[in-house]
Amino acid sequence: MSLIKPAKWRFSKQETSWILYDVGNSAFVLVVVTAIMPIFFKDVLAADLPDTESTAWWGYGNAAAALMVALCAPLLGTISDYQATRKKVFTILLFGGLSFTLLLFTSKPGSWQTALLFFVLARIFWASANVVYDSFLVEVAQRDRIDQLSSHGFGWGYIGSVLPFLLVMWVMFSALAEPVAGTSSATQLLPERATRLSFVIVALWWLLFSLPLLMNVSQRYAVPVPQRPVRHAFLQVWQTLKKVRENRAAFAFLMAYFFYIDGVGTIISMAAVYGRDLDFSPVQLISVILFIQVVAFPCALVYSRLAGSFNTRILLFAGICIYCVITLLAWSLPSVGESYRIPLFWLMAFLVASSMGGIQALSRSYFGRLIPPEHSGEFFGFYNIVGKFAAIIGPLMIGLVASWTGETRWGVLSLLLLFITGGWLLMRGEGGFYLRNHIE
């Protein structure tokens, strides 16, 4: 498969292989994290629980996965910087994620605890593999291409994940053509065996598009392997923290990133369960999520092109402002009339699609330009620990507030504080928004 950027430059074999991994692992995000598994969890696996309780448990599970990755990310990053180690660590994490995704096939109605455990473990391995995958960015891209390559990774990931998603939908609708006597209406909307089969499809797709990276991408930047690598890795985590703190630009950015990326990740992981609390049907939710994936593809590439003409911080701040609007619209949904609720939901979907890929891609590439390439694993370990520790707060807030108030919307509104804080810190960070201070 050849991916070409019109008019300027072609992707090399290593760059294409790096992008294709985003195509593969994005299917996990779309099917398991965002679309099918959250609805399947609420409507089938945990159907006996009250809506607010199942939403809370889904939030707790996502928070637990984020916490584990946050604790492990710096260590993984440090170890992956050792010579001839990065790809080995990546491979172990990849196959761990594939294994637990396949185990989701065993999920049965009522077994929500076991299914949630498998989901948490699959998400831990998937996110940990992405820690190492992100550090490969500086291995395959020149500094003047890093924004474009990162954006194309997210963009092709969005559109590429649509193909296995459509296959999953075909399998599920084929199953609906043969209704099973004695099943609930919820189970009929999400046929049990076909839904479980979707997790197998995701694992196979993920594996297929991981193969080019495993074959073609190699580690160029490395540090020597010490005599006691594990002990050294733990000590190096503390040294890396000092390095990050001394790198004022990187540290200032990470402070802002901690807050705004929490809101972005929470919206991705909690949107479907919130939609079910508002009585949107699984078909409506799946249609909206598919729309987001398709529209996010060109929008991510637009951010890529804009990054060549505008300050990256300004583009990030614009994305944060859009997410503030999304949060306010989500909070207002239960209050609007039935005739306005669906159009408003589609407007939110468009706004999410417009900025989701851009804000993630430019955050990754902007940080990549701030760090020394020979220590990219270490620094991206801390980049991911910030993102994963941040990802604990949003789902946890929604879960706790939903349990306390009986209404999920107030937890959603609390996300506004995260975006405002992140935007303020980004504005006041090292160099502020002055164009003369941006990193080339």
Secondary structure, DSSP 4 states (H G I P E B T S, - for coil): ---EETTTEEPPHHHHHHHHHHHHHHHIIIIIIIIHHHHHIIIIITTTS-HHHHHHHHHHHHHHHHHHHHHHHHHHHHHHTBTTTHHHHHHHHHHHHHHHHHHGGG--TT-HHHHHHHHHHHHHHHHHHHHHHHHTHHHH--GGGHHHHHHHHHHHHHHHHHHHHHHHHHHHHHHHTSPPTT--HHHHHS-HHHHHHHHHHHHHHHHHTTHHHHHH------BPPPSSHHHHHHHHHHHHHHHHHHSHHHHHHHHHHHHHHHHHHHHHHHHHHHHHHTT--HHHHHHHHHHHHHHHHHHHHHHHHHTTTS-HHHHHHHHHHHHHHHHHHHHHGGGS-HHHHHHHHHHHHHHHHHHHHHHHHHHHHHHHHHS-GGGHHHHHHHHHHHHHHHHHHHHHHHHHHHHHHS-HHHHHHTHHHHHHHHHHHHHHSTTTT-GGG---
